[in-house]
Amino acid sequence: MVATSHTSHWISAFLEAQAAELGAATNTQLAYGRDLKDFQHYLTTQDQDFATAGRADVENYLVHCDAQGLAKSTRARRLSAIKQLYRFAFEEGLRTENPAIQISGPGQDKRLPKILSEAEVDRLLEAARNSGRSLADQTRNTCLMELLYATGMRVSELVSLPISATRGDPRLLLITGKGGKERMVPLSPPARAALTDWLVERDRMDEAVRAKRLPVSRFLFPSRGKSGHLTRHRFYLLIKEFAVDAGVEPGKVTPHTLRHAFATHLLANGADLRAIQTMLGHADVATTEIYTHVLEERLSELVLDHHPLARTSGRKGDPKDT
């Protein structure tokens, strides 16, 4: 087998460039790293490496991934990582050509996001208000859920929110999204109230920390863990607990479904699609347009479920219907 030591640095160099030039988030870098290491392992079994692989080797790898039963989305992501690696290698002079540049991806199945009704969201918010072992827990959990539903933030944006972002105009929240791009999102009255209550609690926490001559956390939702803030995994578990307490099917409740609920409910109540795009932090309005399909599907279901003419026992042919 071909030794890969002379190309083993390609992945680390590529990830460093992604972080430095594009501001790629840690989770994005980890995903790229896993995908590229899998491709590297495959090439090793074929007596190839990054420097020698050709277009056929990349295509054969995609066939290999398909044979493993990997989803289209996973295969598309892996091809994207490979293409970006070789574009980097070409620009750095590590390769004289990009063997993946003309390879088309498998495409992705268009799946509409799961829908939470406004009533279900209300029950989740109520469950958050009554959760936790202390009043501080309840205040924090209420703030987490109210902010998530009021702003449609990504969960990574929510848990890593710096407390400084909340100290300005109480009607607006400054969110730093992908690539370090900032956006201002208005807060609903319940979200403002929940944030105000939590900031009072956070100030108390900071006073206790300063009394011990320790540094205070810069995060709105601090944690003793390595990241310094509440982790995505911990919040994921919390929201599942809220679903159980609220009597909402846990399988349809994730932090991301609250983001979907934010967009879908705004659209259903007459909000402008461009405004929703801005608040979600979508670079392209085409990404936001999926919510129009969600709404259309929901309206179709309502008609089929409740309109008398849609029932099998409907008065088909009734003269009154003409």
Secondary structure, DSSP 8 states (H G I E B T S, - for coil): ----GGGTHHHHHHHHHIIIII---HHHHHHHHHHHHHHHHHHHHTT--TTT--HHHHHHHHHHHHHTT--HHHHHHHHHHHHHHHHHHHHTTS-SS-TTTT---------------HHHHHHHHHHHHT-SSSHHHHHHHHHHHHHHHHH---HHHHHT-BGGGGSS-TTEEEEE-GGG-EEEEE--HHHHHHHHHHHHHHHHHHHHHHHTT----SBSSB-SSTTSB--HHHHHHHHHHHHHHHT--GGG--HHHHHHHHHHHHHHTT--HHHHHHHHT-SSHHHHTHHHHHHHHHHHHHHHHH-GGGSTTS-TT-GGG-
